[in-house]
């Protein structure tokens, strides 16, 4: 599961090592050798392992909770998790993620959605007029969900909500149809999809099937992160106006 969700940003050159072979249908040993090279996901998994008392950061329960939200990580105290994460990667946070600090305590969550909306800079770069790449990057980088409505040998059509921005706040649209490639470079995360399947996507790549409860957890964690991000953006606007 780690490999299927990490493959897309790695193949695009955004994170992880330069060689994607360990994630493209690689062996368990190859995935285990590759996972620690992800400077974003790996610290989250290690902190999750420490706080839950699970020895293996690649335990399926931790991996699922990180990518999708919910699950075992949902029982953790957000403030405790945020402090533990900062303690672990504080020495490099200023270099890679300057926004990761105590100011994000209210937004902290042990999942990928927090990293996308809170730690990465893009929510702070949203233009009131909707210009620039920030909205597209946020939408592509978050893990999304959708339902398969058509499939053939090379393409799959899914119905999925998109991230929207009205100049003041983020929200999710009504589900829209979009087409994704089934295969890339001879690799398919889910080559046997069927109409009606629920799926997860990352950077417009298919990651895997979702059970209904997984899809619900992903939606819940995403909406929560959008809500707290909107609260921060509103607070920052008010503070900026007060300074003027």
C-alpha positions as a Markdown table, in Angstrom:
| # | Residue | x | y | z |
|---|---|---|---|---|
| 1 | Unk | 0.0 | 0.0 | 0.0 |
| 2 | Unk | 2.8 | 2.4 | 0.7 |
| 3 | Unk | 4.2 | 1.8 | -2.7 |
| 4 | Unk | 0.9 | 2.3 | -4.5 |
| 5 | Unk | 0.2 | 5.6 | -2.9 |
| 6 | Unk | 3.8 | 6.9 | -3.0 |
| 7 | Unk | 4.4 | 5.9 | -6.6 |
| 8 | Unk | 2.8 | 8.9 | -8.4 |
| 9 | Unk | 4.7 | 11.8 | -6.7 |
| 10 | Unk | 7.9 | 9.7 | -6.9 |
| 11 | Unk | 7.5 | 9.1 | -10.6 |
| 12 | Unk | 6.9 | 12.8 | -11.1 |
| 13 | Unk | 10.1 | 13.6 | -9.2 |
| 14 | Unk | 8.5 | 15.4 | -6.3 |
| 15 | Unk | 9.6 | 13.2 | -3.4 |
| 16 | Unk | 11.6 | 10.0 | -2.6 |
| 17 | Unk | 14.5 | 8.5 | -4.4 |
| 18 | Unk | 15.2 | 9.0 | -8.2 |
| 19 | Unk | 14.7 | 5.3 | -9.0 |
| 20 | Unk | 11.0 | 4.3 | -8.9 |
| 21 | Unk | 11.7 | 0.5 | -9.5 |
| 22 | Unk | 11.2 | -0.3 | -5.8 |
| 23 | Unk | 7.7 | 1.2 | -6.0 |
| 24 | Unk | 6.6 | -0.2 | -9.4 |
| 25 | Unk | 5.6 | -3.6 | -8.5 |
| 26 | Unk | 8.7 | -4.2 | -6.5 |
| 27 | Unk | 9.2 | -6.8 | -3.8 |
| 28 | Unk | 8.5 | -6.2 | -0.1 |
| 29 | Unk | 12.2 | -5.9 | 0.5 |
| 30 | Unk | 12.5 | -3.2 | -2.2 |
| 31 | Unk | 9.6 | -1.2 | -0.8 |
| 32 | Unk | 11.1 | -1.4 | 2.7 |
| 33 | Unk | 14.4 | -0.2 | 1.4 |
| 34 | Unk | 12.8 | 2.7 | -0.5 |
| 35 | Unk | 10.2 | 3.9 | 2.1 |
| 36 | Unk | 12.7 | 5.6 | 4.5 |
| 37 | Unk | 13.9 | 7.7 | 1.6 |
| 38 | Unk | 10.6 | 9.7 | 1.6 |
| 39 | Unk | 11.4 | 12.7 | 3.7 |
| 40 | Unk | 7.7 | 13.5 | 4.1 |
| 41 | Unk | 5.8 | 10.2 | 4.6 |
| 42 | Unk | 8.4 | 8.3 | 6.5 |
| 43 | Unk | 8.7 | 10.6 | 9.6 |
| 44 | Unk | 4.9 | 10.5 | 9.9 |
| 45 | Unk | 4.9 | 6.7 | 9.9 |
| 46 | Unk | 7.7 | 6.6 | 12.4 |
| 47 | Unk | 5.9 | 8.9 | 14.8 |
| 48 | Unk | 2.7 | 7.0 | 14.3 |
| 49 | Unk | 4.6 | 3.8 | 15.2 |
| 50 | Unk | 6.1 | 5.3 | 18.3 |
| 51 | Unk | 2.8 | 6.8 | 19.6 |
| 52 | Unk | 0.8 | 3.6 | 18.9 |
| 53 | Unk | 3.4 | 1.2 | 20.2 |
| 54 | Unk | 3.6 | -0.6 | 16.8 |
| 55 | Unk | 7.2 | -1.7 | 16.0 |
| 56 | Unk | 6.9 | -1.6 | 12.2 |
| 57 | Unk | 6.4 | 1.8 | 10.6 |
| 58 | Unk | 5.1 | 0.0 | 7.5 |
| 59 | Unk | 2.5 | -1.9 | 9.4 |
| 60 | Unk | -0.6 | -1.9 | 7.2 |
| 61 | Unk | -2.6 | -0.1 | 10.0 |
| 62 | Unk | -0.2 | 2.8 | 10.1 |
| 63 | Unk | 0.2 | 3.1 | 6.3 |
| 64 | Unk | -3.6 | 3.1 | 5.8 |
| 65 | Unk | -4.1 | 5.7 | 8.6 |
| 66 | Unk | -1.4 | 7.9 | 7.1 |
| 67 | Unk | -2.6 | 8.0 | 3.5 |
| 68 | Unk | -6.4 | 7.9 | 4.2 |
| 69 | Unk | -6.9 | 9.3 | 7.7 |
| 70 | Unk | -9.1 | 7.6 | 10.2 |
| 71 | Unk | -8.0 | 4.2 | 11.5 |
| 72 | Unk | -5.5 | 3.8 | 14.3 |
| 73 | Unk | -4.1 | 7.3 | 14.0 |
| 74 | Unk | -7.5 | 8.9 | 14.5 |
| 75 | Unk | -7.3 | 8.0 | 18.2 |
| 76 | Unk | -4.2 | 9.9 | 18.8 |
| 77 | Unk | -4.2 | 13.4 | 20.4 |
| 78 | Unk | -3.5 | 15.9 | 17.6 |
| 79 | Unk | -1.4 | 18.1 | 19.8 |
| 80 | Unk | 0.7 | 15.2 | 21.0 |
| 81 | Unk | 1.2 | 14.0 | 17.5 |
| 82 | Unk | 2.2 | 17.5 | 16.2 |
| 83 | Unk | 4.7 | 17.9 | 19.0 |
| 84 | Unk | 6.2 | 14.5 | 18.4 |
| 85 | Unk | 6.4 | 15.2 | 14.6 |
| 86 | Unk | 8.1 | 18.5 | 15.2 |
| 87 | Unk | 10.5 | 16.9 | 17.6 |
| 88 | Unk | 11.5 | 14.3 | 15.1 |
| 89 | Unk | 12.0 | 16.5 | 12.1 |
| 90 | Unk | 12.6 | 19.9 | 13.7 |
| 91 | Unk | 16.2 | 20.0 | 12.6 |
| 92 | Unk | 15.3 | 19.8 | 9.0 |
| 93 | Unk | 11.9 | 21.5 | 9.1 |
| 94 | Unk | 13.3 | 24.9 | 8.5 |
| 95 | Unk | 15.0 | 23.8 | 5.4 |
| 96 | Unk | 12.2 | 21.8 | 3.8 |
| 97 | Unk | 9.0 | 22.8 | 5.5 |
| 98 | Unk | 9.4 | 26.2 | 7.1 |
| 99 | Unk | 5.7 | 26.3 | 8.1 |
| 100 | Unk | 5.9 | 23.2 | 10.3 |
| 101 | Unk | 6.0 | 24.7 | 13.8 |
| 102 | Unk | 3.9 | 25.2 | 16.9 |
| 103 | Unk | 1.6 | 27.6 | 15.0 |
| 104 | Unk | 0.2 | 24.5 | 13.2 |
| 105 | Unk | -0.9 | 22.8 | 16.5 |
| 106 | Unk | -4.6 | 23.4 | 15.8 |
| 107 | Unk | -4.3 | 21.8 | 12.4 |
| 108 | Unk | -2.1 | 18.8 | 13.2 |
| 109 | Unk | -3.2 | 15.4 | 12.2 |
| 110 | Unk | -1.3 | 12.1 | 11.7 |
| 111 | Unk | -2.1 | 11.9 | 8.0 |
| 112 | Unk | -1.1 | 13.0 | 4.5 |
| 113 | Unk | -3.9 | 15.6 | 4.3 |
| 114 | Unk | -2.3 | 17.6 | 7.1 |
| 115 | Unk | 1.0 | 17.6 | 5.3 |
| 116 | Unk | -0.6 | 18.8 | 2.0 |
| 117 | Unk | -2.8 | 21.6 | 3.5 |
| 118 | Unk | -0.8 | 22.6 | 6.5 |
| 119 | Unk | 2.9 | 21.9 | 6.1 |
| 120 | Unk | 3.3 | 22.5 | 2.4 |
| 121 | Unk | 3.2 | 26.2 | 1.5 |
| 122 | Unk | 0.6 | 26.0 | -1.2 |
| 123 | Unk | -2.5 | 26.9 | 0.9 |
| 124 | Unk | -0.7 | 30.2 | 1.7 |
| 125 | Unk | -0.1 | 30.9 | -2.0 |
| 126 | Unk | -3.8 | 30.7 | -3.1 |
| 127 | Unk | -4.5 | 33.8 | -5.1 |
| 128 | Unk | -7.9 | 35.7 | -4.4 |
| 129 | Unk | -8.5 | 35.8 | -8.1 |
| 130 | Unk | -7.8 | 32.1 | -8.6 |
| 131 | Unk | -4.6 | 32.6 | -10.6 |
| 132 | Unk | -1.4 | 30.5 | -10.2 |
| 133 | Unk | -0.8 | 26.8 | -9.6 |
| 134 | Unk | -1.6 | 26.6 | -5.9 |
| 135 | Unk | -5.1 | 25.2 | -6.2 |
| 136 | Unk | -4.2 | 22.6 | -8.8 |
| 137 | Unk | -1.2 | 21.4 | -6.8 |
| 138 | Unk | -3.3 | 21.1 | -3.6 |
| 139 | Unk | -6.0 | 19.2 | -5.5 |
| 140 | Unk | -3.5 | 16.9 | -7.2 |
| 141 | Unk | -1.4 | 16.3 | -4.1 |
| 142 | Unk | -4.2 | 15.4 | -1.7 |
| 143 | Unk | -5.4 | 11.8 | -1.8 |
| 144 | Unk | -8.8 | 11.9 | -3.4 |
| 145 | Unk | -11.6 | 9.3 | -3.8 |
| 146 | Unk | -14.0 | 8.4 | -6.6 |
| 147 | Unk | -16.3 | 5.8 | -8.1 |
| 148 | Unk | -15.5 | 3.9 | -11.3 |
| 149 | Unk | -18.2 | 4.5 | -13.9 |
| 150 | Unk | -16.5 | 3.1 | -17.0 |
| 151 | Unk | -13.3 | 1.1 | -17.7 |
| 152 | Unk | -11.5 | -0.3 | -20.7 |
| 153 | Unk | -8.0 | -1.7 | -21.2 |
| 154 | Unk | -6.1 | 1.5 | -21.0 |
| 155 | Unk | -8.4 | 4.1 | -19.3 |
| 156 | Unk | -10.8 | 4.4 | -16.4 |
| 157 | Unk | -13.5 | 7.0 | -16.0 |
| 158 | Unk | -14.2 | 7.9 | -12.4 |
| 159 | Unk | -16.6 | 10.3 | -10.7 |
| 160 | Unk | -14.8 | 12.3 | -8.0 |
| 161 | Unk | -15.0 | 15.7 | -6.2 |
| 162 | Unk | -12.4 | 18.4 | -7.0 |
| 163 | Unk | -11.0 | 21.1 | -4.7 |
| 164 | Unk | -12.4 | 24.5 | -5.3 |
| 165 | Unk | -11.4 | 28.0 | -4.2 |
| 166 | Unk | -13.7 | 31.1 | -4.2 |
| 167 | Unk | -11.1 | 33.6 | -3.2 |
| 168 | Unk | -11.7 | 33.2 | 0.5 |
| 169 | Unk | -12.2 | 29.6 | 1.3 |
| 170 | Unk | -11.6 | 26.1 | 0.0 |
| 171 | Unk | -14.3 | 23.5 | -0.5 |
| 172 | Unk | -15.1 | 20.3 | -2.5 |
| 173 | Unk | -17.1 | 20.4 | -5.6 |
| 174 | Unk | -19.9 | 18.0 | -6.6 |
| 175 | Unk | -18.5 | 14.8 | -8.1 |
| 176 | Unk | -17.2 | 15.3 | -11.6 |
| 177 | Unk | -16.2 | 12.8 | -14.3 |
| 178 | Unk | -12.5 | 12.5 | -15.2 |
| 179 | Unk | -10.4 | 10.0 | -17.1 |
| 180 | Unk | -7.3 | 8.4 | -15.7 |
| 181 | Unk | -4.7 | 6.1 | -17.3 |
| 182 | Unk | -4.9 | 2.5 | -16.1 |
| 183 | Unk | -1.3 | 1.7 | -17.0 |
| 184 | Unk | 1.9 | 3.7 | -17.0 |
| 185 | Unk | 5.3 | 2.3 | -18.0 |
| 186 | Unk | 3.9 | -1.2 | -17.7 |
| 187 | Unk | 2.7 | -0.6 | -14.2 |
| 188 | Unk | -0.9 | -0.6 | -12.9 |
| 189 | Unk | -1.7 | -0.3 | -9.2 |
| 190 | Unk | -5.2 | -1.8 | -9.8 |
| 191 | Unk | -5.3 | -3.6 | -13.2 |
| 192 | Unk | -8.6 | -5.4 | -12.6 |
| 193 | Unk | -10.9 | -2.5 | -11.8 |
| 194 | Unk | -14.6 | -2.9 | -12.3 |
| 195 | Unk | -17.5 | -0.4 | -12.7 |
| 196 | Unk | -18.8 | 0.5 | -9.3 |
| 197 | Unk | -15.5 | 0.2 | -7.5 |
| 198 | Unk | -14.4 | 2.9 | -5.1 |
| 199 | Unk | -10.8 | 4.1 | -5.8 |
| 200 | Unk | -8.2 | 6.4 | -4.4 |
| 201 | Unk | -6.1 | 8.7 | -6.5 |
| 202 | Unk | -2.9 | 10.7 | -6.0 |
| 203 | Unk | -1.5 | 13.1 | -8.6 |
| 204 | Unk | -4.1 | 11.8 | -11.1 |
| 205 | Unk | -2.8 | 8.3 | -10.7 |
| 206 | Unk | -4.9 | 5.4 | -9.4 |
| 207 | Unk | -3.6 | 4.1 | -6.0 |
| 208 | Unk | -6.0 | 1.3 | -5.2 |
| 209 | Unk | -9.5 | 0.2 | -4.3 |
| 210 | Unk | -11.2 | 1.6 | -1.2 |
| 211 | Unk | -13.7 | -0.1 | 1.1 |
| 212 | Unk | -16.7 | 2.2 | 1.9 |
| 213 | Unk | -15.3 | 2.8 | 5.4 |
| 214 | Unk | -11.9 | 3.8 | 4.0 |
| 215 | Unk | -13.6 | 6.2 | 1.5 |
| 216 | Unk | -15.6 | 7.7 | 4.4 |
| 217 | Unk | -12.5 | 8.1 | 6.6 |
| 218 | Unk | -10.7 | 9.8 | 3.7 |
| 219 | Unk | -13.6 | 12.2 | 3.1 |
| 220 | Unk | -13.8 | 12.9 | 6.8 |
| 221 | Unk | -10.1 | 13.6 | 7.2 |
| 222 | Unk | -10.0 | 15.8 | 4.1 |
| 223 | Unk | -13.0 | 17.9 | 5.1 |
| 224 | Unk | -11.6 | 18.4 | 8.5 |
| 225 | Unk | -8.3 | 19.6 | 7.1 |
| 226 | Unk | -10.1 | 21.9 | 4.7 |
| 227 | Unk | -12.1 | 23.4 | 7.6 |
| 228 | Unk | -9.0 | 24.1 | 9.8 |
| 229 | Unk | -7.1 | 25.4 | 6.8 |
| 230 | Unk | -10.0 | 27.9 | 6.0 |
| 231 | Unk | -9.9 | 29.0 | 9.7 |
| 232 | Unk | -6.2 | 29.7 | 9.4 |
| 233 | Unk | -6.6 | 31.6 | 6.2 |
| 234 | Unk | -9.4 | 33.7 | 7.6 |
| 235 | Unk | -7.3 | 34.4 | 10.7 |
| 236 | Unk | -4.3 | 35.5 | 8.6 |
| 237 | Unk | -6.5 | 37.8 | 6.5 |
| 238 | Unk | -7.9 | 39.4 | 9.6 |
| 239 | Unk | -4.4 | 39.8 | 11.1 |
| 240 | Unk | -3.2 | 41.3 | 7.8 |
| 241 | Unk | -6.1 | 43.8 | 7.7 |
| 242 | Unk | -5.5 | 44.8 | 11.3 |
| 243 | Unk | -1.8 | 45.6 | 10.6 |
| 244 | Unk | -2.9 | 47.8 | 7.7 |
